[in-house]
């Protein structure tokens, strides 16, 4: 009787499980899409705040007497702090959870953005120091942003939806320019550069409040039902990610430095890190010096530059989607993982070199077209995170991603400085465009020659 009862109970449990999986399929809530919308909006604000100085830079440098080289150092301040803050930001996310840490991050970087509008009473060296300090603070406060995005997606989305979700929040960097570059150009032209920082800082503070009211861990969200929770969990979503996070954080005992050494001993990984560094050089040219280039080298007004800067951003968004679609389509058609990932990257980087041709034309529409083609190519080739998901050692996917992000964002420090010195030394942007184009070429060569076969890296214990 006990055996029969046990069998009956097991049968009923199996039936209940199957019924629970089937019945609520049409009724499950879709709260995860609200969470994704929040990630998209927050990332738009994030990238818009990074670009505030590039739009206002020509006016600020003229009004406060800041040289091109000094402006390059100010642009680089964000990158220094962003790189240094990667590992502490990731640790805080694991220790205290995404809701609190990310919400405080949004609020803090927005306050520092707002404060940049108050430096008008300074000039020369004092203005440089204050702007550098505030940009540094913005960069450090934003450090948890992309690890936080990744963490939230891992908790809220099943595996079969996770790549799409990641692509959507990553595309926000292009929308930030499309939406806010014209707005910031108009504010600078009509009301003065101080208003750009006030408006963007205020929007960020409001967004921090919306985040705290909207975003929760899956199990804690008041609007989610059990059907959606079961669906996320069944697909590998880490709905219990924040359970016992303090114990997990203390048990980790810090980074495994030998694992980091092994990452840098791998030719494949070094090639990927180098490629990301060079690809990001293109990104940081567009979000720092590109509007300045349009004003100073091409004679556009601040207002026009704000609108024109959105055109390459639209092309970058389209290219980013197309690159992912192309890569996945090649995989479905039987191409190897190596070919499917490298083809869009190499093709995109070669297209990005089109910007060098701007040195040989005086027609503004040709310049804009070439820059749009370059950013379109950059979007196609921006598959670094997909490559990392393919090859990172399974034991340290988070640590590998942190090292990857740090290596890539070192170019946020070096690119603005190098370009600033090139402009100051030569009095022209021609060398700067060659420098950025050369980075695209090195990225293509790195994937073709250095990376080799793309496969999952195995750690030596």
C-alpha positions in Angstrom: 0.0 0.0 0.0 2.9 2.4 0.8 4.4 1.7 -2.6 1.1 2.2 -4.3 0.5 5.4 -2.4 4.0 6.7 -3.2 3.5 5.9 -6.9 0.1 7.6 -6.8 1.5 10.7 -5.2 4.4 10.8 -7.7 1.9 10.4 -10.5 -0.3 13.2 -9.1 2.8 15.4 -8.6 4.0 14.8 -12.1 0.5 15.6 -13.5 0.3 18.8 -11.4 3.7 19.9 -12.6 2.8 19.3 -16.2 -0.5 21.0 -15.7 1.1 24.0 -14.0 3.5 24.3 -16.9 0.9 24.1 -19.5 -2.2 25.8 -18.0 -0.7 29.2 -17.1 1.3 29.6 -20.3 -1.4 32.0 -21.8 -1.9 33.7 -18.4 1.6 34.4 -17.2 2.5 38.0 -16.5 5.2 39.8 -18.6 6.9 41.8 -15.9 10.3 40.9 -17.3 9.6 43.2 -20.3 8.9 46.1 -17.9 12.3 45.3 -16.3 14.0 45.3 -19.7 12.3 48.6 -20.6 13.8 50.1 -17.4 17.3 48.7 -18.3 16.9 50.3 -21.7 15.9 53.7 -20.3 18.5 53.8 -17.6 21.2 52.9 -20.1 20.0 55.7 -22.4 20.4 58.1 -19.6 23.8 56.5 -18.7 25.2 57.1 -22.2 23.6 60.5 -22.6 25.4 61.7 -19.4 28.7 60.4 -20.8 28.2 62.5 -23.9 27.2 65.8 -22.2 30.7 67.1 -22.3 31.2 66.2 -26.0 28.2 68.4 -27.0 29.1 71.3 -24.7 32.9 71.0 -25.0 33.5 73.5 -27.8 31.6 76.2 -25.9 33.1 75.3 -22.5 36.6 75.2 -23.8 36.2 78.6 -25.5 34.5 80.3 -22.5 36.7 78.9 -19.8 40.0 78.9 -21.8 40.6 75.1 -21.9 43.1 73.9 -24.5 42.5 70.8 -26.7 45.0 68.7 -24.7 43.4 69.7 -21.4 40.0 68.8 -22.9 41.4 65.4 -23.8 42.4 64.8 -20.2 39.0 65.9 -19.0 37.3 63.5 -21.5 39.6 60.7 -20.2 38.6 61.3 -16.5 35.4 59.2 -17.0 37.4 56.3 -18.4 40.0 56.3 -15.5 37.2 56.0 -12.9 35.1 53.6 -14.9 37.9 51.1 -15.3 39.0 51.4 -11.7 35.4 50.9 -10.5 34.6 47.7 -12.4 35.7 45.2 -9.8 34.4 47.2 -6.7 31.1 47.8 -8.6 30.7 44.1 -9.3 31.5 43.2 -5.7 28.9 45.7 -4.4 26.3 44.2 -6.8 26.9 40.7 -5.5 27.1 41.9 -1.9 24.0 44.1 -1.7 21.9 43.2 -4.8 21.1 45.0 -8.1 18.1 47.1 -6.9 19.9 49.0 -4.2 23.4 49.3 -5.7 22.1 50.2 -9.2 19.6 52.7 -7.8 22.2 54.5 -5.8 24.5 54.4 -8.8 22.0 56.2 -11.0 21.3 58.8 -8.3 25.0 59.4 -7.6 26.1 59.8 -11.2 23.2 62.1 -11.8 24.1 64.4 -8.9 27.7 64.7 -10.2 26.3 65.4 -13.7 24.2 68.2 -12.3 27.2 69.7 -10.5 29.1 70.0 -13.7 26.8 72.9 -14.7 28.1 75.0 -11.8 31.7 75.3 -12.9 31.1 78.5 -14.9 32.6 80.7 -12.2 36.0 79.0 -12.7 38.6 79.3 -15.5 41.9 77.9 -16.7 43.5 75.4 -14.4 40.8 75.5 -11.8 38.1 74.7 -14.3 40.2 71.8 -15.7 40.7 70.4 -12.2 37.1 70.7 -11.2 35.7 69.3 -14.5 38.2 66.4 -14.3 37.2 65.6 -10.7 33.4 65.7 -11.5 33.8 63.6 -14.7 35.9 61.1 -12.6 33.1 60.9 -10.1 30.6 60.3 -12.8 32.7 57.4 -14.2 33.2 55.8 -10.8 29.5 56.1 -10.0 28.5 54.5 -13.4 30.9 51.5 -13.0 28.2 49.1 -11.7 25.9 49.9 -14.7 26.8 47.3 -17.3 27.6 44.5 -14.8 24.2 45.4 -13.2 22.4 45.2 -16.5 24.0 41.8 -17.1 23.1 40.6 -13.6 19.4 41.8 -13.9 19.1 40.0 -17.3 20.5 36.8 -15.9 18.0 36.9 -13.1 14.9 37.9 -15.1 15.3 36.2 -18.4 15.4 32.5 -19.4 18.3 31.4 -21.6 16.3 31.4 -24.8 15.5 35.2 -24.3 18.7 36.4 -22.7 20.7 37.2 -25.8 17.8 39.3 -27.2 17.4 41.1 -23.9 21.1 41.9 -23.8 21.1 43.2 -27.3 18.2 45.5 -26.5 19.8 47.2 -23.5 23.1 47.4 -25.3 21.4 49.2 -28.2 20.5 52.0 -25.8 24.0 53.5 -26.3 23.0 54.4 -29.8 19.5 55.7 -28.9 21.1 58.0 -26.3 22.8 59.9 -29.1 19.8 59.8 -31.4 17.5 61.2 -28.7 19.7 63.4 -26.6 22.4 64.8 -28.9 19.9 67.0 -30.7 18.3 68.0 -27.4 21.6 68.9 -25.8 22.7 70.8 -28.9 19.4 72.8 -28.8 19.8 73.5 -25.0 23.4 74.7 -25.5 22.4 76.9 -28.5 19.2 78.4 -26.9 19.9 78.6 -23.2 23.6 77.9 -22.6 25.8 74.9 -21.7 24.9 74.9 -18.0 21.3 73.8 -18.9 22.6 70.6 -20.5 24.0 69.4 -17.2 21.0 70.6 -15.2 18.4 68.8 -17.4 20.4 65.6 -17.7 21.2 65.5 -14.0 17.6 66.1 -13.1 16.3 63.4 -15.5 18.8 60.9 -13.9 17.6 61.7 -10.4 14.0 61.2 -11.4 15.0 57.9 -13.1 16.7 56.7 -9.9 13.3 57.1 -8.1 11.5 55.3 -10.8 14.0 52.5 -10.7 13.5 52.0 -6.9 9.8 51.9 -7.4 9.8 49.5 -10.4 12.7 47.1 -10.2 12.8 44.1 -7.8 14.3 40.7 -7.7 12.0 38.3 -9.6 10.7 36.6 -6.4 10.0 40.0 -4.7 8.2 41.8 -7.5 4.6 42.6 -6.5 3.2 42.3 -10.1 4.7 38.9 -11.1 2.8 35.7 -10.9 3.9 32.2 -10.3 3.5 31.2 -13.9 6.1 33.8 -15.1 8.4 32.8 -12.2 8.2 29.2 -13.2 8.8 30.1 -16.9 11.9 32.1 -16.1 13.3 29.4 -13.7 12.6 26.6 -16.1 14.7 28.4 -18.8 17.6 28.9 -16.5 16.8 32.3 -15.2 18.6 32.9 -11.8 15.5 34.0 -9.9 17.2 33.1 -6.6 20.4 35.1 -7.4 20.2 37.4 -4.4 19.3 34.7 -1.9 22.2 34.3 0.5 24.3 36.8 -1.5 26.2 37.9 1.6 27.3 34.4 2.4 28.3 33.9 -1.2 30.3 37.1 -1.4 32.2 36.3 1.7 32.8 32.7 0.6 34.4 33.8 -2.6 37.4 35.2 -0.9 38.3 37.6 -3.6 39.5 37.1 -7.1 41.4 34.0 -8.2 44.6 35.7 -9.4 45.9 32.5 -11.0 42.8 32.4 -13.1 43.4 36.0 -14.3 47.0 35.0 -15.1 45.7 32.1 -17.2 43.3 34.4 -19.1 46.3 36.6 -20.1 48.4 33.5 -21.0 45.7 32.5 -23.5 46.5 33.8 -27.0 42.8 33.6 -27.9 41.8 35.7 -24.9 44.6 38.3 -25.4 43.4 38.7 -29.0 39.8 39.2 -27.8 40.9 41.8 -25.2 43.0 43.6 -27.7 40.1 43.6 -30.2 37.7 45.1 -27.7 40.2 47.8 -26.7 40.4 48.9 -30.4 36.7 48.6 -31.0 36.0 50.8 -28.0 38.4 53.4 -29.3 35.9 54.0 -32.2 33.1 54.2 -29.6 34.9 56.8 -27.5 35.8 58.9 -30.5 32.2 59.2 -31.4 31.0 60.0 -27.8 33.8 62.5 -27.1 35.5 64.2 -30.0 33.1 63.6 -32.9 30.8 66.6 -32.1 33.9 68.8 -31.5 35.2 67.6 -34.9 31.9 68.7 -36.6 32.1 72.2 -35.0 35.9 72.9 -35.2 36.9 71.1 -38.4 33.7 71.2 -40.4 32.4 74.6 -39.3 29.0 73.4 -38.1 27.1 75.2 -35.4 26.6 73.5 -32.0 22.9 73.1 -32.9 23.6 71.4 -36.2 26.3 69.3 -34.7 23.9 67.9 -32.2 21.5 66.8 -34.9 24.2 65.6 -37.3 25.8 63.4 -34.5 22.5 61.4 -34.3 22.8 60.2 -37.9 25.9 57.9 -37.3 24.2 56.8 -34.0 21.2 55.6 -35.9 23.4 53.7 -38.4 25.3 52.2 -35.4 22.1 50.9 -33.9 21.0 49.3 -37.3 24.5 47.8 -37.7 24.5 46.4 -34.2 21.2 44.6 -34.8 22.4 43.4 -38.2 25.7 42.1 -36.9 23.9 39.9 -34.4 21.4 38.6 -36.9 24.2 37.9 -39.4 26.2 35.9 -36.9 23.3 33.8 -35.7 22.1 33.2 -39.3 25.6 31.9 -40.2 25.5 29.5 -37.3 22.1 28.2 -38.3 23.4 27.6 -41.9 26.2 25.4 -40.6 29.2 27.8 -40.5 31.6 27.2 -37.6 31.4 29.4 -34.5 34.7 31.0 -35.4 33.5 32.0 -38.9 30.1 33.2 -37.6 31.7 35.5 -35.1 34.8 36.7 -36.9 33.1 37.5 -40.3 30.9 40.4 -39.0 33.7 41.7 -36.7 36.3 41.8 -39.5 33.8 43.2 -42.1 32.6 45.8 -39.6 36.0 47.0 -38.7 37.1 47.4 -42.3 33.9 49.5 -42.9 34.8 51.6 -39.9 38.1 52.6 -41.6 36.0 54.7 -44.1 36.3 57.6 -41.7 39.9 58.2 -42.9 38.5 59.2 -46.3 36.9 62.3 -44.6 40.4 63.8 -44.8 40.1 64.0 -48.5 36.8 65.9 -48.9 35.4 69.3 -48.0 31.7 68.3 -48.7 29.8 68.1 -45.4 27.3 65.5 -46.8 30.1 63.3 -47.8 31.7 63.6 -44.4 28.5 62.7 -42.6 27.9 59.8 -45.0 31.4 58.4 -44.4 31.0 58.8 -40.6 27.6 57.1 -40.8 29.2 54.2 -42.7 32.0 54.0 -40.1 29.6 53.8 -37.2 27.4 51.3 -39.1 30.5 49.1 -39.4 31.3 49.5 -35.8 27.8 48.4 -34.9 28.2 45.3 -37.1 31.5 44.4 -35.5 30.5 45.0 -31.9 30.1 41.3 -31.0 32.7 41.2 -28.2 30.2 40.2 -25.5 28.9 37.4 -27.6 32.4 36.1 -28.2 33.1 36.2 -24.5 29.9 34.2 -23.8 31.3 31.6 -26.2 34.8 31.3 -24.8 34.9 32.4 -21.2 35.8 29.6 -18.8 32.6 28.3 -17.2 34.0 28.6 -13.7 34.8 32.3 -14.0 32.4 33.8 -16.5 31.8 36.9 -14.3 35.5 37.4 -13.7 36.3 37.0 -17.3 33.7 39.5 -18.3 35.1 42.0 -15.7 38.6 41.6 -17.1 37.3 41.9 -20.7 35.3 45.1 -19.8 38.3 46.6 -18.0 40.7 45.9 -21.0 38.1 47.3 -23.4 37.5 50.5 -21.5 41.1 51.4 -21.0 40.7 52.9 -24.5 38.2 55.4 -22.9 41.3 56.8 -21.1 43.8 56.7 -23.9 41.6 57.6 -26.9 40.5 61.1 -25.7 44.1 61.9 -24.6 45.8 60.8 -27.8 43.3 62.6 -30.0 43.7 65.7 -27.9 47.5 65.7 -28.3 47.2 65.0 -32.0 44.9 68.0 -32.5 47.0 70.3 -30.4 50.3 69.2 -32.0 49.1 69.2 -35.6 46.3 71.8 -35.5 44.1 69.3 -37.4 41.8 66.4 -37.0 43.4 64.5 -39.9 45.8 62.5 -37.8 43.0 61.8 -35.2 40.9 60.1 -37.9 43.9 58.1 -39.0 44.5 57.0 -35.4 40.9 55.8 -35.0 40.9 54.1 -38.3 44.1 52.3 -37.4 42.4 51.0 -34.3 39.7 49.5 -36.5 42.4 47.8 -38.6 44.2 46.4 -35.5 40.9 45.0 -34.2 40.4 43.2 -37.5 43.9 41.8 -37.6 43.7 40.7 -34.0 40.6 38.6 -34.7 42.1 37.2 -37.9 45.6 36.5 -36.7 45.8 36.4 -32.9 42.5 35.0 -31.7 42.5 31.8 -33.7 39.7 29.3 -33.1 36.9 30.6 -30.9 36.0 28.0 -28.3 35.4 27.6 -24.6 38.6 28.1 -22.7 39.5 25.4 -20.1 41.2 26.4 -16.9 44.1 24.5 -15.4 43.3 23.6 -11.8 
